Amino acid sequence: MSYEQLKLENQGCFRLYTAARLIVQGYQPWLSQMGITYTQYLVLMVLWEKDHQPVNDIAHRLYLESNTMTPLIKRMEAEKIVTRRKDKTDARKTIVSLTERGKAMEQEAAKIPACMTEMLSQRGIEASELLNIFPTLDSLIDKMATNNP
């Protein structure tokens, strides 16, 4: 028995998953040069925007659970990219801050968006195509995150 709704070609989730995986894979050459993973890159982008943030705030911004963040931040601390300390006013909060190495990585990472745009262009994907789907993706993320039971 074969259910039409279970065929792979009928799955929107498969398209989203595959597109995301292939885009992340595209970042890999540059992130490898920096010695970081894609998820670490996301954490760094949050901290480059605003340093000295609680782990829970970073997790919220990235739509990740705090128990996912802890081992990630520990690895980044071991690599001397970030430091962790207890908040002075609320000992339950752990504040994550960039080290000098973490701050310096921003300059190297600043090249990545242009490199990705070029790589996508070489594959026939124009930046405008991606920009056009941002509102739909933002809406999907917003609705899925806020309506999460």
Short mmCIF file of the C-alpha atoms (twelve columns), coordinates in Angstrom:
data_MODEL
# 
_entry.id   MODEL 
# 
loop_
_atom_site.group_PDB 
_atom_site.id 
_atom_site.type_symbol 
_atom_site.label_atom_id 
_atom_site.label_alt_id 
_atom_site.label_comp_id 
_atom_site.label_asym_id 
_atom_site.label_seq_id 
_atom_site.Cartn_x 
_atom_site.Cartn_y 
_atom_site.Cartn_z 
_atom_site.pdbx_PDB_model_num 
ATOM 1   C CA . MET A 1   0.000  0.000  0.000   1 
ATOM 2   C CA . SER A 2   1.383  3.394  -0.959  1 
ATOM 3   C CA . TYR A 3   0.059  6.664  0.409   1 
ATOM 4   C CA . GLU A 4   0.375  9.626  -1.952  1 
ATOM 5   C CA . GLN A 5   0.861  12.045 0.971   1 
ATOM 6   C CA . LEU A 6   3.907  10.047 2.099   1 
ATOM 7   C CA . LYS A 7   5.814  10.280 -1.165  1 
ATOM 8   C CA . LEU A 8   9.022  12.234 -0.797  1 
ATOM 9   C CA . GLU A 9   8.254  14.523 -3.736  1 
ATOM 10  C CA . ASN A 10  5.090  15.662 -1.918  1 
ATOM 11  C CA . GLN A 11  6.948  16.787 1.199   1 
ATOM 12  C CA . GLY A 12  7.552  20.491 1.795   1 
ATOM 13  C CA . CYS A 13  9.597  19.614 4.871   1 
ATOM 14  C CA . PHE A 14  12.031 17.636 2.722   1 
ATOM 15  C CA . ARG A 15  12.545 20.618 0.419   1 
ATOM 16  C CA . LEU A 16  13.207 22.951 3.357   1 
ATOM 17  C CA . TYR A 17  15.532 20.461 5.046   1 
ATOM 18  C CA . THR A 18  17.492 19.766 1.866   1 
ATOM 19  C CA . ALA A 19  17.807 23.432 0.898   1 
ATOM 20  C CA . ALA A 20  19.000 24.331 4.411   1 
ATOM 21  C CA . ARG A 21  21.486 21.451 4.484   1 
ATOM 22  C CA . LEU A 22  22.921 22.361 1.078   1 
ATOM 23  C CA . ILE A 23  23.226 26.059 1.985   1 
ATOM 24  C CA . VAL A 24  25.007 25.191 5.243   1 
ATOM 25  C CA . GLN A 25  27.253 22.839 3.283   1 
ATOM 26  C CA . GLY A 26  28.122 25.785 1.026   1 
ATOM 27  C CA . TYR A 27  29.449 27.698 4.043   1 
ATOM 28  C CA . GLN A 28  31.720 24.842 5.064   1 
ATOM 29  C CA . PRO A 29  34.917 25.793 3.182   1 
ATOM 30  C CA . TRP A 30  35.046 29.233 4.799   1 
ATOM 31  C CA . LEU A 31  33.987 28.075 8.237   1 
ATOM 32  C CA . SER A 32  36.562 25.273 8.154   1 
ATOM 33  C CA . GLN A 33  39.264 27.846 7.484   1 
ATOM 34  C CA . MET A 34  38.111 29.668 10.603  1 
ATOM 35  C CA . GLY A 35  37.928 26.421 12.593  1 
ATOM 36  C CA . ILE A 36  34.237 26.742 13.481  1 
ATOM 37  C CA . THR A 37  30.959 25.002 12.755  1 
ATOM 38  C CA . TYR A 38  27.910 26.646 11.220  1 
ATOM 39  C CA . THR A 39  26.141 26.748 14.585  1 
ATOM 40  C CA . GLN A 40  29.185 28.400 16.162  1 
ATOM 41  C CA . TYR A 41  29.110 30.917 13.307  1 
ATOM 42  C CA . LEU A 42  25.498 31.736 14.201  1 
ATOM 43  C CA . VAL A 43  26.441 32.260 17.857  1 
ATOM 44  C CA . LEU A 44  29.289 34.524 16.785  1 
ATOM 45  C CA . MET A 45  26.992 36.596 14.575  1 
ATOM 46  C CA . VAL A 46  24.675 37.149 17.546  1 
ATOM 47  C CA . LEU A 47  27.621 38.193 19.727  1 
ATOM 48  C CA . TRP A 48  29.152 40.420 17.038  1 
ATOM 49  C CA . GLU A 49  25.873 42.321 16.970  1 
ATOM 50  C CA . LYS A 50  25.829 42.643 20.771  1 
ATOM 51  C CA . ASP A 51  28.529 41.221 23.037  1 
ATOM 52  C CA . HIS A 52  28.057 40.003 26.645  1 
ATOM 53  C CA . GLN A 53  24.734 38.184 26.349  1 
ATOM 54  C CA . PRO A 54  23.071 35.566 28.532  1 
ATOM 55  C CA . VAL A 55  23.074 32.040 27.106  1 
ATOM 56  C CA . ASN A 56  19.266 32.012 27.147  1 
ATOM 57  C CA . ASP A 57  19.093 35.197 25.060  1 
ATOM 58  C CA . ILE A 58  21.428 33.717 22.446  1 
ATOM 59  C CA . ALA A 59  19.421 30.475 22.416  1 
ATOM 60  C CA . HIS A 60  16.171 32.422 22.003  1 
ATOM 61  C CA . ARG A 61  17.587 34.459 19.119  1 
ATOM 62  C CA . LEU A 62  18.726 31.285 17.329  1 
ATOM 63  C CA . TYR A 63  15.551 29.287 18.119  1 
ATOM 64  C CA . LEU A 64  17.649 26.728 20.001  1 
ATOM 65  C CA . GLU A 65  17.119 25.115 23.376  1 
ATOM 66  C CA . SER A 66  19.463 26.224 26.156  1 
ATOM 67  C CA . ASN A 67  20.557 22.605 26.662  1 
ATOM 68  C CA . THR A 68  21.799 22.671 23.056  1 
ATOM 69  C CA . MET A 69  23.696 25.886 23.748  1 
ATOM 70  C CA . THR A 70  25.645 24.701 26.801  1 
ATOM 71  C CA . PRO A 71  27.918 22.159 25.069  1 
ATOM 72  C CA . LEU A 72  28.260 24.478 22.071  1 
ATOM 73  C CA . ILE A 73  29.381 27.401 24.242  1 
ATOM 74  C CA . LYS A 74  31.715 25.124 26.231  1 
ATOM 75  C CA . ARG A 75  33.439 24.045 23.009  1 
ATOM 76  C CA . MET A 76  33.760 27.662 21.912  1 
ATOM 77  C CA . GLU A 77  35.220 28.515 25.309  1 
ATOM 78  C CA . ALA A 78  37.736 25.666 25.008  1 
ATOM 79  C CA . GLU A 79  38.730 27.120 21.623  1 
ATOM 80  C CA . LYS A 80  39.185 30.527 23.305  1 
ATOM 81  C CA . ILE A 81  36.527 32.146 21.118  1 
ATOM 82  C CA . VAL A 82  34.225 33.111 23.991  1 
ATOM 83  C CA . THR A 83  34.250 33.263 27.772  1 
ATOM 84  C CA . ARG A 84  31.470 32.446 30.215  1 
ATOM 85  C CA . ARG A 85  30.803 34.022 33.589  1 
ATOM 86  C CA . LYS A 86  27.930 34.194 36.031  1 
ATOM 87  C CA . ASP A 87  25.865 37.363 35.894  1 
ATOM 88  C CA . LYS A 88  26.729 39.680 38.782  1 
ATOM 89  C CA . THR A 89  23.073 40.495 39.492  1 
ATOM 90  C CA . ASP A 90  21.538 37.054 38.797  1 
ATOM 91  C CA . ALA A 91  23.742 34.022 39.448  1 
ATOM 92  C CA . ARG A 92  21.289 31.825 37.505  1 
ATOM 93  C CA . LYS A 93  22.344 33.549 34.280  1 
ATOM 94  C CA . THR A 94  25.547 32.753 32.415  1 
ATOM 95  C CA . ILE A 95  26.914 35.612 30.337  1 
ATOM 96  C CA . VAL A 96  28.790 34.792 27.139  1 
ATOM 97  C CA . SER A 97  31.380 37.260 25.878  1 
ATOM 98  C CA . LEU A 98  33.726 37.342 22.928  1 
ATOM 99  C CA . THR A 99  37.443 36.936 23.529  1 
ATOM 100 C CA . GLU A 100 39.941 38.934 21.489  1 
ATOM 101 C CA . ARG A 101 40.141 35.926 19.163  1 
ATOM 102 C CA . GLY A 102 36.344 35.879 18.820  1 
ATOM 103 C CA . LYS A 103 36.285 39.598 18.062  1 
ATOM 104 C CA . ALA A 104 39.066 39.234 15.482  1 
ATOM 105 C CA . MET A 105 37.152 36.480 13.691  1 
ATOM 106 C CA . GLU A 106 34.504 39.011 12.683  1 
ATOM 107 C CA . GLN A 107 36.832 40.602 10.135  1 
ATOM 108 C CA . GLU A 108 37.520 37.238 8.508   1 
ATOM 109 C CA . ALA A 109 33.828 36.283 8.584   1 
ATOM 110 C CA . ALA A 110 32.847 39.566 6.938   1 
ATOM 111 C CA . LYS A 111 34.036 38.078 3.627   1 
ATOM 112 C CA . ILE A 112 31.715 35.074 3.830   1 
ATOM 113 C CA . PRO A 113 28.441 36.651 2.591   1 
ATOM 114 C CA . ALA A 114 30.086 37.883 -0.627  1 
ATOM 115 C CA . CYS A 115 31.742 34.494 -1.116  1 
ATOM 116 C CA . MET A 116 28.398 32.755 -0.646  1 
ATOM 117 C CA . THR A 117 26.698 35.149 -3.078  1 
ATOM 118 C CA . GLU A 118 29.404 34.398 -5.646  1 
ATOM 119 C CA . MET A 119 29.153 30.647 -5.091  1 
ATOM 120 C CA . LEU A 120 25.371 30.757 -5.488  1 
ATOM 121 C CA . SER A 121 25.663 32.932 -8.580  1 
ATOM 122 C CA . GLN A 122 28.020 30.383 -10.137 1 
ATOM 123 C CA . ARG A 123 25.248 27.820 -9.637  1 
ATOM 124 C CA . GLY A 124 22.682 30.073 -11.305 1 
ATOM 125 C CA . ILE A 125 21.062 31.322 -8.097  1 
ATOM 126 C CA . GLU A 126 20.831 35.090 -7.939  1 
ATOM 127 C CA . ALA A 127 20.778 36.926 -4.612  1 
ATOM 128 C CA . SER A 128 17.382 38.407 -5.520  1 
ATOM 129 C CA . GLU A 129 15.895 34.890 -5.667  1 
ATOM 130 C CA . LEU A 130 16.896 34.288 -2.062  1 
ATOM 131 C CA . LEU A 131 15.854 37.739 -0.930  1 
ATOM 132 C CA . ASN A 132 12.406 37.150 -2.432  1 
ATOM 133 C CA . ILE A 133 11.819 34.075 -0.251  1 
ATOM 134 C CA . PHE A 134 12.947 35.755 2.991   1 
ATOM 135 C CA . PRO A 135 9.480  37.152 3.849   1 
ATOM 136 C CA . THR A 136 7.885  33.724 3.375   1 
ATOM 137 C CA . LEU A 137 10.562 32.024 5.457   1 
ATOM 138 C CA . ASP A 138 10.342 34.728 8.151   1 
ATOM 139 C CA . SER A 139 6.574  34.262 8.315   1 
ATOM 140 C CA . LEU A 140 6.930  30.486 8.527   1 
ATOM 141 C CA . ILE A 141 9.528  30.761 11.299  1 
ATOM 142 C CA . ASP A 142 7.474  33.292 13.216  1 
ATOM 143 C CA . LYS A 143 4.282  31.254 13.006  1 
ATOM 144 C CA . MET A 144 5.960  27.964 13.844  1 
ATOM 145 C CA . ALA A 145 7.898  29.441 16.766  1 
ATOM 146 C CA . THR A 146 4.980  31.335 18.308  1 
ATOM 147 C CA . ASN A 147 2.422  28.576 17.770  1 
ATOM 148 C CA . ASN A 148 4.659  25.871 19.186  1 
ATOM 149 C CA . PRO A 149 2.612  23.884 21.740  1 
# 
